[in-house]
């Protein structure tokens, strides 16, 4: 004590002899403070094995950035330990300015509430601005209210706060002024690199156009063949994720890319699958084992041709449905000079067309399985038995690939469902069976000229006058019923889909005696159906299967023409509803089953019925793939497999492929 006030003295932690002045501190606190001494820091750098060497005098001068960052994080880590003690101790001061003197110091106010950081992204005509947002509890602070000390301490309202994590220091360095500006020209880097990096640890609020959807698709493997330096065959493994093709990499990163509509997507790579496929390729030749440093394989041409390795390997890959690309660009392999000859002999069954397809290049015949595999994978090269390669015309890929996808190989023939009569119709000139031509023509005639078909008039028991387009829909449903095919009534809202369906169900009741049909709809529409039936078809005997006291048994089945229930109850009571064989299952608002993997979709697919009908004002809500489950419900197999149709739909949605749009129209138009 002096007359002028208190006297402060500096106590150096780096002088071991002065540590006795700190002995009154709690043991744990004493240890945490001593850990800030030079000696303790040297030991820390030794432990983390940085190769750091400090001179004896002024050890922290001109410290390289990599060590400076280590040092700051070390100090902040010790502060995390000391902070609870310091925040509750009244003898903690901070130096305002000047020298270490009482007049230049003031009490320090430390808060135990950590700072939470998040980020806000905005864009104007010139810049993308990323703002640091600071929050304590529920209270947010404006950038001008926050000061960030170089040590990583936040000062708000004259109170000191620590960040929530030591790693926040790296981000704080970049946001010292509360924001960073990036030219709009670098938008791609912001979306694909900067924002994902921040999102690993922080919440980031981004504009709608910046949001990134995830693509979790099953990868389809393929290989690309190239010639290198006129001496080697190079084999590059690739993977197709729904239209996105990626080269194999030993350490792959998920791809973030911009879609045609301006939105962004992350392609999640299946690393396990990719690595497994790559290891399978490695087993194809002994020399590949030595090429682990590459993400591709290569062979001298002499080794490629030894013991027919090339032909056997390509056939093996194709048999495993691995697409082989680039064969036509190879100059060291022989092509068959003969033009391909395509012959089709056709037969039919009740539900199928059977096509006996023969493809040949001169004297070389190509088995159907090889033709089908090439067309399905859109490859225009087939390997022939004499070691040459046959080239398929490009128009064949467009004309026949869909037919091959939809057909099933059976006893060397291609079996095609009569649902796909429009695809067979494209082969009109090649079909030698006049009876099949007539069968197809009759189906087209019935579906295209409904008004000329003899249909039953509207039942007198329907208490409504149908408008011309409603009557047309009613007659169309009769034609589908005659053929045993399901249909999708997809009128806009307010155009009377329910009335058309009720009129048809009255027709079903009168045509098929003692038949019972099931209507499945959203819960909100159950009593709308009841009101419409009471109003327009009072003779239809219906039962509402809904509520906690719901009941339905064999006697009910005999008593009613129509059972009405909800999607949720079909899912929950599926085991019970599977006991009955319905005449029709009708789904209202069928977009409810647009997700093929949803439990509800799987449940309604299992229901047993003679035929099916769906109603929807919006069967296609988000993308073309929405159609798959709905049309697979009414006519299973119509759109092929889920995997095929997903790629098919991507061609329409992402790449606006006109030929695929035309093909889809041919597949579904009549239904």
C-alpha positions as CSV (number, residue, x, y, z in Angstrom):
1,X,0.0,0.0,0.0
2,X,1.2,3.5,-0.9
3,X,-0.5,6.8,-0.6
4,X,-1.4,6.8,-4.2
5,X,-3.2,3.4,-3.8
6,X,-2.4,-0.2,-4.5
7,X,0.8,-1.4,-6.0
8,X,0.7,-4.2,-8.5
9,X,3.7,-6.5,-9.1
10,X,4.2,-8.8,-12.0
11,X,4.7,-12.5,-11.0
12,X,6.4,-14.5,-13.8
13,X,5.1,-18.1,-14.1
14,X,8.3,-18.9,-16.0
15,X,10.4,-18.5,-12.8
16,X,9.9,-21.7,-10.7
17,X,11.1,-19.9,-7.6
18,X,8.1,-17.6,-7.6
19,X,5.6,-20.5,-7.7
20,X,5.5,-20.5,-3.9
21,X,3.3,-17.3,-4.0
22,X,0.6,-19.4,-5.7
23,X,0.6,-22.2,-3.1
24,X,-2.6,-20.9,-1.4
25,X,-4.6,-21.7,-4.6
26,X,-6.5,-25.0,-4.8
27,X,-4.3,-27.8,-6.1
28,X,-6.2,-28.2,-9.3
29,X,-6.2,-24.5,-10.1
30,X,-2.5,-24.2,-9.2
31,X,-1.7,-27.0,-11.7
32,X,-3.8,-25.3,-14.4
33,X,-2.0,-22.0,-13.9
34,X,1.4,-23.6,-13.9
35,X,0.5,-25.3,-17.1
36,X,0.7,-21.8,-18.7
37,X,4.5,-21.6,-18.0
38,X,7.1,-21.8,-20.8
39,X,8.4,-25.1,-19.4
40,X,4.9,-26.7,-19.5
41,X,4.4,-25.3,-23.1
42,X,7.7,-26.8,-24.2
43,X,6.5,-30.2,-22.8
44,X,3.2,-29.8,-24.7
45,X,5.0,-29.2,-28.0
46,X,7.2,-32.2,-27.4
47,X,4.1,-34.4,-26.7
48,X,2.4,-33.5,-29.9
49,X,5.6,-34.1,-31.8
50,X,5.6,-30.9,-34.0
51,X,9.3,-30.7,-34.4
52,X,9.2,-27.3,-32.6
53,X,12.5,-25.9,-31.2
54,X,12.4,-22.8,-29.1
55,X,15.4,-20.5,-28.6
56,X,16.3,-19.8,-25.0
57,X,15.8,-16.0,-25.2
58,X,12.4,-14.6,-26.2
59,X,11.1,-18.0,-27.3
60,X,7.8,-16.8,-28.7
61,X,9.1,-14.1,-31.0
62,X,8.6,-14.7,-34.7
63,X,6.7,-17.9,-34.0
64,X,5.6,-19.6,-37.3
65,X,1.8,-19.6,-37.9
66,X,1.5,-23.4,-37.5
67,X,3.0,-23.2,-34.0
68,X,1.2,-20.0,-33.1
69,X,-2.1,-21.7,-33.8
70,X,-1.1,-24.7,-31.6
71,X,-0.1,-22.2,-28.9
72,X,-3.4,-20.3,-29.0
73,X,-5.4,-23.5,-28.8
74,X,-3.3,-24.7,-25.9
75,X,-3.9,-21.4,-24.0
76,X,-7.6,-21.5,-24.7
77,X,-7.8,-25.1,-23.5
78,X,-6.2,-24.1,-20.2
79,X,-8.7,-21.1,-20.0
80,X,-11.5,-23.6,-20.4
81,X,-10.3,-25.4,-17.2
82,X,-9.6,-22.1,-15.2
83,X,-12.7,-20.2,-16.3
84,X,-15.1,-21.5,-13.6
85,X,-12.6,-20.5,-10.9
86,X,-11.8,-17.1,-12.5
87,X,-15.5,-16.3,-13.1
88,X,-16.3,-16.6,-9.4
89,X,-13.2,-15.0,-8.0
90,X,-13.4,-11.3,-7.1
91,X,-9.6,-10.8,-7.5
92,X,-9.6,-11.1,-11.2
93,X,-8.7,-7.9,-13.2
94,X,-8.0,-7.0,-16.8
95,X,-5.5,-4.5,-18.2
96,X,-7.3,-1.7,-20.0
97,X,-4.1,-0.2,-21.6
98,X,-0.6,1.0,-20.8
99,X,1.7,-0.7,-18.3
100,X,0.9,-3.1,-15.5
101,X,-0.3,-0.6,-13.0
102,X,-3.4,-0.4,-10.8
103,X,-4.6,2.7,-12.6
104,X,-4.6,0.9,-15.9
105,X,-6.6,-2.1,-14.7
106,X,-10.2,-2.8,-13.8
107,X,-12.2,-5.7,-12.5
108,X,-12.8,-8.4,-15.1
109,X,-16.3,-9.7,-15.6
110,X,-16.3,-13.3,-16.8
111,X,-19.5,-15.2,-17.9
112,X,-19.8,-19.0,-17.6
113,X,-22.3,-19.0,-20.4
114,X,-20.5,-20.0,-23.7
115,X,-21.0,-18.3,-27.0
116,X,-22.9,-20.3,-29.6
117,X,-22.0,-19.5,-33.2
118,X,-24.1,-19.9,-36.4
119,X,-23.9,-18.4,-39.8
120,X,-26.2,-16.6,-42.2
121,X,-25.6,-16.5,-46.0
122,X,-27.0,-13.7,-48.2
123,X,-26.4,-12.9,-51.8
124,X,-26.7,-9.6,-53.8
125,X,-25.7,-8.7,-57.3
126,X,-21.9,-8.6,-56.6
127,X,-21.2,-10.5,-53.4
128,X,-22.1,-13.5,-51.3
129,X,-21.9,-12.4,-47.7
130,X,-21.5,-14.9,-44.8
131,X,-22.4,-13.4,-41.5
132,X,-21.2,-14.7,-38.1
133,X,-24.2,-14.9,-35.8
134,X,-23.5,-15.0,-32.0
135,X,-26.0,-16.3,-29.5
136,X,-26.1,-16.7,-25.8
137,X,-29.0,-18.9,-24.8
138,X,-31.9,-17.6,-26.8
139,X,-30.5,-14.1,-27.2
140,X,-28.9,-13.1,-30.5
141,X,-26.4,-10.3,-30.9
142,X,-25.7,-8.0,-33.8
143,X,-22.1,-8.0,-35.1
144,X,-21.5,-4.5,-33.8
145,X,-22.3,-5.6,-30.3
146,X,-19.6,-8.2,-30.3
147,X,-15.8,-7.9,-30.0
148,X,-13.6,-10.9,-30.7
149,X,-10.2,-10.8,-28.9
150,X,-7.3,-12.3,-30.8
151,X,-7.1,-14.9,-28.0
152,X,-10.6,-16.2,-29.0
153,X,-12.4,-14.5,-26.1
154,X,-15.7,-12.8,-27.0
155,X,-16.6,-9.5,-25.2
156,X,-20.2,-8.6,-25.1
157,X,-21.7,-5.9,-22.8
158,X,-18.3,-5.6,-21.1
159,X,-18.4,-9.3,-20.2
160,X,-16.0,-12.0,-21.4
161,X,-17.3,-15.2,-22.9
162,X,-15.5,-18.3,-24.1
163,X,-16.5,-20.0,-27.4
164,X,-18.3,-23.3,-27.1
165,X,-15.3,-25.2,-28.6
166,X,-11.6,-24.7,-29.0
167,X,-11.9,-25.5,-32.7
168,X,-14.1,-22.3,-33.0
169,X,-10.7,-20.4,-33.0
170,X,-10.1,-21.3,-36.6
171,X,-13.4,-19.9,-37.7
172,X,-13.1,-16.8,-35.5
173,X,-9.9,-15.9,-37.3
174,X,-11.8,-15.7,-40.6
175,X,-14.7,-13.8,-39.1
176,X,-12.8,-11.3,-37.0
177,X,-15.0,-8.5,-38.5
178,X,-18.3,-10.4,-38.2
179,X,-18.5,-11.3,-41.9
180,X,-16.7,-12.3,-45.0
181,X,-17.5,-11.2,-48.6
182,X,-17.0,-13.5,-51.6
183,X,-17.5,-12.4,-55.2
184,X,-20.6,-14.0,-56.8
185,X,-18.3,-15.5,-59.5
186,X,-17.1,-17.9,-56.8
187,X,-20.6,-19.1,-55.9
188,X,-19.8,-22.7,-56.9
189,X,-16.9,-22.8,-54.4
190,X,-19.1,-21.3,-51.6
191,X,-21.8,-23.9,-52.1
192,X,-19.6,-26.9,-52.6
193,X,-16.7,-26.2,-50.2
194,X,-17.2,-23.3,-47.8
195,X,-20.8,-23.9,-46.6
196,X,-20.4,-27.7,-46.2
197,X,-17.2,-27.1,-44.2
198,X,-19.1,-24.7,-41.9
199,X,-22.1,-27.1,-41.6
200,X,-19.9,-29.8,-40.1
201,X,-19.9,-27.9,-36.8
202,X,-22.4,-25.1,-37.1
203,X,-25.9,-24.3,-38.2
204,X,-25.8,-22.3,-41.4
205,X,-28.9,-20.5,-42.7
206,X,-28.8,-20.4,-46.5
207,X,-31.0,-19.1,-49.3
208,X,-33.4,-21.6,-50.8
209,X,-31.4,-21.8,-54.0
210,X,-28.3,-22.8,-51.9
211,X,-29.9,-25.8,-50.2
212,X,-28.4,-29.1,-51.3
213,X,-30.5,-32.2,-51.7
214,X,-28.9,-35.6,-51.2
215,X,-28.9,-38.4,-53.8
216,X,-28.6,-41.8,-52.1
217,X,-28.7,-44.0,-55.2
218,X,-27.4,-47.5,-55.8
219,X,-24.2,-47.2,-58.0
220,X,-24.2,-49.0,-61.3
221,X,-20.6,-50.1,-62.2
222,X,-19.2,-49.6,-65.7
223,X,-15.7,-49.6,-67.3
224,X,-14.3,-47.3,-70.0
225,X,-11.7,-48.8,-72.4
226,X,-9.1,-46.5,-73.9
227,X,-5.9,-46.9,-75.8
228,X,-2.8,-45.3,-74.2
229,X,0.3,-44.4,-76.2
230,X,-0.6,-46.9,-78.9
231,X,0.9,-49.6,-76.6
232,X,-1.6,-50.2,-73.7
233,X,-5.2,-50.9,-73.1
234,X,-6.4,-48.7,-70.2
235,X,-9.3,-49.8,-68.1
236,X,-11.0,-47.1,-66.1
237,X,-13.7,-48.2,-63.5
238,X,-16.6,-45.8,-63.2
239,X,-19.9,-45.6,-61.3
240,X,-23.2,-44.2,-62.4
241,X,-25.4,-42.6,-59.7
242,X,-28.7,-41.9,-61.5
243,X,-27.2,-40.0,-64.5
244,X,-24.0,-38.8,-62.7
245,X,-20.9,-40.7,-63.8
246,X,-17.9,-40.7,-61.4
247,X,-14.4,-42.2,-61.9
248,X,-13.2,-44.6,-59.3
249,X,-10.9,-43.0,-56.7
250,X,-9.1,-44.8,-53.9
251,X,-10.2,-42.0,-51.5
252,X,-13.5,-40.7,-53.0
253,X,-15.3,-37.6,-51.9
254,X,-19.0,-37.1,-52.3
255,X,-19.8,-34.9,-55.3
256,X,-21.7,-31.7,-54.9
257,X,-22.9,-30.4,-58.3
258,X,-25.5,-28.1,-59.9
259,X,-28.6,-29.5,-61.5
260,X,-30.2,-28.3,-64.7
261,X,-32.9,-26.4,-62.7
262,X,-30.2,-24.4,-60.8
263,X,-30.6,-26.4,-57.6
264,X,-27.7,-28.3,-56.0
265,X,-27.2,-32.0,-55.1
266,X,-24.8,-34.1,-53.1
267,X,-24.1,-37.5,-54.7
268,X,-23.4,-39.8,-51.7
269,X,-20.8,-42.3,-52.9
270,X,-21.1,-45.9,-51.7
271,X,-17.4,-46.3,-50.9
272,X,-17.7,-49.9,-49.9
273,X,-19.4,-50.9,-53.1
274,X,-16.9,-49.0,-55.2
275,X,-13.9,-50.5,-53.5
276,X,-15.4,-54.0,-53.7
277,X,-16.0,-53.6,-57.4
278,X,-12.5,-52.3,-58.0
279,X,-11.0,-55.3,-56.1
280,X,-13.0,-57.6,-58.4
281,X,-11.5,-55.9,-61.4
282,X,-8.0,-56.4,-59.9
283,X,-8.6,-60.2,-60.1
284,X,-9.2,-60.1,-63.8
285,X,-5.4,-60.2,-64.7
286,X,-2.3,-61.0,-62.6
287,X,-0.6,-57.8,-63.7
288,X,-3.3,-55.7,-62.1
289,X,-2.1,-56.7,-58.6
290,X,1.0,-54.6,-59.1
291,X,-1.0,-51.5,-60.0
292,X,-2.4,-50.5,-56.7
293,X,-0.9,-47.0,-56.9
294,X,-3.4,-46.2,-59.8
295,X,-7.1,-45.7,-59.9
296,X,-7.2,-47.5,-63.2
297,X,-5.6,-50.6,-64.8
298,X,-3.6,-51.0,-68.0
299,X,-2.2,-53.9,-70.1
300,X,0.2,-54.1,-73.0
301,X,-1.8,-55.1,-76.1
302,X,0.1,-58.4,-76.4
303,X,-1.2,-59.4,-73.0
304,X,-4.7,-58.2,-73.9
305,X,-5.0,-60.7,-76.8
306,X,-3.3,-63.7,-75.1
307,X,-5.5,-66.7,-74.6
308,X,-8.6,-64.6,-75.7
309,X,-8.3,-62.7,-72.4
310,X,-10.1,-59.6,-73.8
311,X,-13.2,-61.5,-75.2
312,X,-13.6,-63.7,-72.1
313,X,-13.2,-60.7,-69.8
314,X,-15.6,-58.5,-71.6
315,X,-18.2,-61.3,-71.7
316,X,-17.7,-61.9,-68.0
317,X,-18.3,-58.2,-67.2
318,X,-21.4,-58.0,-69.4
319,X,-22.8,-61.2,-67.9
320,X,-22.5,-59.4,-64.5
321,X,-24.4,-56.5,-66.0
322,X,-21.3,-54.2,-66.0
323,X,-21.6,-51.7,-68.9
324,X,-18.5,-51.6,-71.1
325,X,-17.9,-48.3,-72.8
326,X,-15.4,-47.1,-75.4
327,X,-15.0,-50.3,-77.5
328,X,-15.9,-48.6,-80.7
329,X,-13.0,-46.1,-80.3
330,X,-10.4,-48.8,-79.9
331,X,-8.2,-49.1,-83.1
332,X,-6.3,-52.3,-82.2
333,X,-9.4,-54.6,-82.4
334,X,-11.2,-56.1,-85.3
335,X,-14.8,-55.2,-86.3
336,X,-17.1,-57.5,-88.2
337,X,-17.7,-55.8,-91.6
338,X,-21.2,-57.4,-92.1
339,X,-24.3,-55.3,-91.5
340,X,-26.5,-56.7,-88.7
341,X,-29.6,-58.6,-89.7
342,X,-32.6,-58.6,-87.4
343,X,-35.4,-61.2,-87.7
344,X,-38.4,-61.5,-85.4
345,X,-40.9,-64.4,-85.3
346,X,-43.9,-63.7,-83.0
347,X,-46.4,-65.8,-81.1
348,X,-48.9,-65.0,-78.3
349,X,-50.6,-66.3,-75.2
350,X,-53.4,-65.0,-73.2
351,X,-51.3,-62.4,-71.3
352,X,-48.0,-62.4,-73.3
353,X,-46.4,-61.9,-76.7
354,X,-43.5,-64.3,-77.4
355,X,-40.8,-62.9,-79.7
356,X,-38.2,-65.2,-81.2
357,X,-35.4,-62.7,-82.1
358,X,-32.4,-63.6,-84.2
359,X,-29.5,-61.2,-84.8
360,X,-26.6,-62.0,-87.0
361,X,-23.5,-60.5,-88.5
362,X,-22.9,-62.6,-91.6
363,X,-22.4,-66.1,-90.3
364,X,-22.1,-65.0,-86.7
365,X,-25.3,-65.3,-84.7
366,X,-25.7,-63.3,-81.5
367,X,-27.6,-65.0,-78.6
368,X,-30.6,-63.1,-77.4
369,X,-29.1,-62.5,-73.9
370,X,-26.1,-60.7,-75.5
371,X,-28.4,-58.6,-77.7
372,X,-30.7,-57.8,-74.8
373,X,-27.8,-56.9,-72.5
374,X,-26.3,-54.5,-75.1
375,X,-29.5,-52.7,-75.8
376,X,-30.5,-52.4,-72.1
377,X,-27.1,-50.9,-71.3
378,X,-27.3,-48.8,-74.5
379,X,-24.1,-50.2,-75.9
380,X,-23.8,-50.5,-79.6
381,X,-21.1,-53.2,-79.5
382,X,-21.6,-57.0,-79.2
383,X,-18.7,-59.5,-79.1
384,X,-19.0,-62.3,-81.7
385,X,-17.9,-65.9,-81.4
386,X,-15.0,-65.4,-83.9
387,X,-13.4,-62.7,-81.8
388,X,-14.7,-59.8,-83.9
389,X,-17.0,-57.0,-82.7
390,X,-20.4,-56.2,-84.2
391,X,-21.7,-52.7,-84.3
392,X,-25.5,-52.2,-83.7
393,X,-27.1,-49.2,-85.5
394,X,-27.7,-46.2,-83.2
395,X,-31.4,-46.2,-84.1
396,X,-31.8,-49.8,-82.7
397,X,-30.7,-48.5,-79.3
398,X,-33.5,-46.0,-79.4
399,X,-36.1,-48.3,-80.9
400,X,-35.5,-51.5,-79.0
401,X,-33.9,-50.7,-75.7
402,X,-37.2,-50.0,-73.9
403,X,-38.7,-53.2,-75.3
404,X,-35.7,-55.2,-74.0
405,X,-36.0,-53.6,-70.6
406,X,-39.7,-54.5,-70.4
407,X,-39.4,-58.0,-71.8
408,X,-38.3,-61.1,-70.0
409,X,-36.0,-63.7,-71.4
410,X,-37.8,-67.1,-71.4
411,X,-36.5,-70.2,-73.1
412,X,-34.4,-68.2,-75.6
413,X,-37.4,-66.0,-76.5
414,X,-38.4,-62.5,-75.3
415,X,-41.7,-62.6,-73.4
416,X,-43.5,-59.3,-73.4
417,X,-46.7,-58.5,-71.4
418,X,-49.7,-57.5,-73.5
419,X,-49.7,-54.3,-71.4
420,X,-46.8,-53.3,-73.7
421,X,-48.7,-53.8,-76.9
422,X,-47.6,-50.2,-78.0
423,X,-44.0,-51.4,-78.0
424,X,-44.8,-54.4,-80.1
425,X,-46.7,-52.1,-82.4
426,X,-43.4,-50.4,-83.2
427,X,-42.2,-53.7,-84.7
428,X,-45.1,-53.9,-87.1
429,X,-43.0,-54.3,-90.2
430,X,-40.9,-57.0,-88.7
431,X,-43.8,-59.1,-87.2
432,X,-44.7,-62.0,-89.4
433,X,-47.8,-63.1,-87.5
434,X,-51.0,-61.6,-88.9
435,X,-53.1,-62.7,-85.9
436,X,-50.8,-60.7,-83.5
437,X,-51.1,-57.7,-85.7
438,X,-54.9,-57.9,-85.6
439,X,-54.8,-58.4,-81.8
440,X,-52.7,-55.2,-81.3
441,X,-54.9,-53.3,-83.7
442,X,-58.0,-54.3,-81.8
443,X,-56.5,-53.2,-78.5
444,X,-55.6,-49.8,-80.0
445,X,-59.0,-49.4,-81.6
446,X,-60.8,-50.1,-78.3
447,X,-58.7,-47.7,-76.3
448,X,-58.5,-44.9,-78.9
449,X,-62.1,-44.9,-80.1
450,X,-64.1,-45.5,-76.9
451,X,-67.2,-44.0,-78.4
452,X,-67.4,-46.7,-81.1
453,X,-67.2,-49.5,-78.5
454,X,-70.3,-51.1,-77.3
455,X,-70.4,-50.1,-73.6
456,X,-73.1,-50.3,-71.0
457,X,-75.1,-47.1,-70.5
458,X,-75.1,-45.3,-67.2
459,X,-77.1,-47.3,-64.7
460,X,-80.6,-45.8,-64.0
461,X,-79.7,-46.1,-60.3
462,X,-77.1,-43.3,-60.7
463,X,-78.9,-40.1,-59.6
464,X,-76.8,-37.7,-61.7
465,X,-76.4,-36.6,-65.3
466,X,-72.8,-37.1,-66.3
467,X,-71.2,-34.4,-68.4
468,X,-69.7,-35.7,-71.8
469,X,-66.1,-35.9,-70.5
470,X,-67.4,-37.8,-67.4
471,X,-69.3,-40.2,-69.5
472,X,-66.3,-40.8,-71.6
473,X,-64.2,-41.6,-68.5
474,X,-67.0,-44.0,-67.3
475,X,-66.9,-45.8,-70.7
476,X,-63.1,-45.9,-70.8
477,X,-63.1,-47.7,-67.4
478,X,-65.5,-50.2,-68.9
479,X,-63.1,-50.9,-71.7
480,X,-60.2,-51.4,-69.3
481,X,-62.4,-53.7,-67.3
482,X,-63.1,-55.8,-70.3
483,X,-59.4,-56.1,-71.0
484,X,-58.6,-56.9,-67.4
485,X,-56.3,-53.8,-67.0
486,X,-56.2,-51.3,-64.3
487,X,-56.4,-47.5,-64.9
488,X,-55.6,-44.1,-63.6
489,X,-58.4,-41.5,-63.6
490,X,-56.3,-38.3,-63.4
491,X,-58.8,-35.4,-63.9
492,X,-58.1,-32.1,-62.3
493,X,-59.6,-31.3,-59.0
494,X,-63.3,-30.4,-59.1
495,X,-64.0,-32.3,-62.4
496,X,-65.9,-35.2,-60.7
497,X,-63.4,-38.1,-60.4
498,X,-65.4,-39.5,-57.5
499,X,-68.7,-39.4,-59.4
500,X,-67.1,-41.2,-62.4
501,X,-65.6,-43.8,-60.0
502,X,-69.0,-44.3,-58.2
503,X,-70.8,-44.7,-61.5
504,X,-68.2,-47.3,-62.5
505,X,-68.6,-49.2,-59.2
506,X,-72.3,-49.3,-59.7
507,X,-71.6,-50.8,-63.1
508,X,-69.3,-53.4,-61.4
509,X,-72.0,-54.3,-59.0
510,X,-74.5,-55.0,-61.7
511,X,-72.0,-56.8,-64.0
512,X,-70.4,-59.0,-61.4
513,X,-73.0,-60.3,-59.0
514,X,-72.0,-60.6,-55.3
515,X,-68.8,-58.7,-55.9
516,X,-67.2,-56.5,-53.2
517,X,-64.7,-53.7,-53.8
518,X,-62.5,-51.7,-51.5
519,X,-62.0,-47.9,-51.6
520,X,-58.9,-46.6,-49.9
521,X,-58.6,-42.8,-49.3
522,X,-57.1,-40.2,-47.0
523,X,-59.0,-40.1,-43.6
524,X,-60.3,-36.6,-44.5
525,X,-62.2,-38.0,-47.5
526,X,-63.9,-41.0,-46.0
527,X,-67.1,-39.2,-45.2
528,X,-67.0,-37.3,-48.5
529,X,-67.2,-40.7,-50.2
530,X,-70.1,-41.6,-48.0
531,X,-71.9,-38.4,-48.9
532,X,-71.3,-38.8,-52.6
533,X,-72.6,-42.4,-52.5
534,X,-75.7,-41.4,-50.6
535,X,-76.3,-38.6,-53.1
536,X,-75.5,-40.3,-56.5
537,X,-75.7,-44.1,-55.9
538,X,-78.0,-44.8,-53.0
539,X,-78.4,-48.4,-54.0
540,X,-74.7,-49.2,-53.4
541,X,-74.5,-51.0,-50.1
542,X,-71.4,-49.6,-48.4
543,X,-69.6,-50.0,-45.0
544,X,-67.1,-47.7,-43.5
545,X,-64.2,-49.6,-41.9
546,X,-62.8,-46.9,-39.6
547,X,-62.6,-45.9,-35.9
548,X,-61.6,-47.7,-32.7
549,X,-64.6,-50.0,-32.8
550,X,-64.2,-51.0,-36.5
551,X,-65.2,-54.5,-37.5
552,X,-65.2,-56.4,-40.7
553,X,-65.7,-60.1,-41.3
554,X,-67.0,-62.7,-43.8
555,X,-70.6,-61.7,-43.3
556,X,-69.8,-58.0,-43.9
557,X,-68.1,-59.1,-47.1
558,X,-71.2,-60.8,-48.3
559,X,-73.5,-57.9,-47.3
560,X,-71.8,-55.0,-48.9
561,X,-70.8,-53.9,-52.4
562,X,-68.2,-51.4,-51.2
563,X,-65.9,-51.0,-48.2
564,X,-64.4,-47.6,-47.5
565,X,-61.3,-47.2,-45.4
566,X,-58.1,-45.1,-45.0
567,X,-54.5,-45.6,-46.0
568,X,-53.4,-45.7,-42.4
569,X,-55.8,-48.6,-41.6
570,X,-54.7,-50.6,-44.6
571,X,-51.2,-50.3,-43.3
572,X,-52.2,-51.2,-39.7
573,X,-54.8,-53.8,-40.4
574,X,-53.1,-55.4,-43.5
575,X,-53.1,-58.9,-42.1
576,X,-56.8,-58.8,-41.6
577,X,-57.7,-57.2,-44.9
578,X,-55.5,-59.8,-46.8
579,X,-58.1,-62.4,-45.8
580,X,-60.5,-61.0,-48.5
581,X,-60.3,-61.1,-52.3
582,X,-61.7,-57.9,-53.5
583,X,-63.1,-57.4,-57.0
584,X,-61.6,-53.9,-57.3
585,X,-59.3,-51.9,-55.1
586,X,-59.7,-48.2,-55.7
587,X,-57.2,-45.7,-54.4
588,X,-58.3,-42.1,-54.1
589,X,-55.6,-39.4,-54.0
590,X,-53.2,-42.1,-55.1
591,X,-50.2,-39.8,-54.9
592,X,-50.2,-41.1,-51.3
593,X,-48.3,-44.1,-52.6
594,X,-45.8,-42.3,-54.8
595,X,-42.9,-43.5,-52.5
596,X,-42.3,-47.2,-53.5
597,X,-40.4,-47.8,-50.3
598,X,-43.1,-46.5,-47.9
599,X,-45.0,-49.0,-45.7
600,X,-48.3,-47.7,-47.0
601,X,-47.2,-48.4,-50.6
602,X,-46.1,-51.9,-49.8
603,X,-49.3,-52.6,-47.9
604,X,-51.7,-51.6,-50.7
605,X,-49.6,-53.6,-53.2
606,X,-50.3,-56.7,-51.2
607,X,-54.1,-56.4,-51.3
608,X,-55.7,-59.2,-53.4
609,X,-58.1,-58.1,-56.2
610,X,-59.2,-58.9,-59.7
611,X,-58.4,-55.4,-60.9
612,X,-57.4,-52.0,-59.6
613,X,-58.1,-48.3,-60.1
614,X,-56.5,-45.1,-58.9
615,X,-57.8,-41.5,-58.8
616,X,-55.6,-38.5,-58.5
617,X,-55.6,-34.8,-59.5
618,X,-51.8,-34.8,-59.1
619,X,-50.3,-38.2,-59.8
620,X,-47.1,-36.4,-60.7
621,X,-46.2,-33.9,-57.9
622,X,-42.4,-33.6,-57.8
623,X,-40.9,-35.6,-60.6
624,X,-41.6,-38.3,-63.1
625,X,-40.6,-41.0,-60.6
626,X,-43.8,-40.3,-58.7
627,X,-45.6,-42.3,-61.3
628,X,-43.8,-45.5,-60.7
629,X,-45.6,-46.9,-57.6
630,X,-49.0,-45.7,-58.8
631,X,-48.8,-47.4,-62.2
632,X,-47.1,-50.4,-60.7
633,X,-50.1,-50.7,-58.4
634,X,-52.7,-50.7,-61.2
635,X,-50.6,-52.8,-63.7
636,X,-47.6,-54.5,-62.1
637,X,-44.6,-54.5,-64.4
638,X,-45.9,-51.8,-66.7
639,X,-42.9,-49.5,-65.9
640,X,-40.3,-52.2,-65.4
641,X,-38.1,-52.4,-62.3
642,X,-37.7,-49.5,-59.8
643,X,-34.0,-49.2,-60.8
644,X,-34.7,-49.0,-64.5
645,X,-37.6,-46.5,-64.2
646,X,-35.6,-44.3,-61.9
647,X,-32.9,-43.9,-64.5
648,X,-35.5,-43.6,-67.2
649,X,-37.3,-40.8,-65.3
650,X,-34.0,-39.0,-64.6
651,X,-33.5,-38.8,-68.3
652,X,-36.8,-36.9,-68.6
653,X,-36.4,-34.7,-65.5
654,X,-32.7,-33.9,-65.5
655,X,-31.8,-34.0,-69.1
656,X,-35.1,-33.3,-70.9
657,X,-34.6,-36.3,-73.2
658,X,-37.5,-36.1,-75.7
659,X,-37.2,-39.7,-76.8
660,X,-37.7,-40.9,-73.2
661,X,-40.7,-38.6,-72.8
662,X,-42.2,-40.0,-76.0
663,X,-41.6,-43.6,-74.8
664,X,-43.2,-42.9,-71.4
665,X,-46.2,-41.5,-73.1
666,X,-46.6,-44.7,-75.2
667,X,-46.3,-46.8,-72.0
668,X,-48.9,-45.1,-69.9
669,X,-51.2,-43.1,-72.2
670,X,-53.8,-45.9,-72.6
671,X,-54.0,-46.4,-68.9
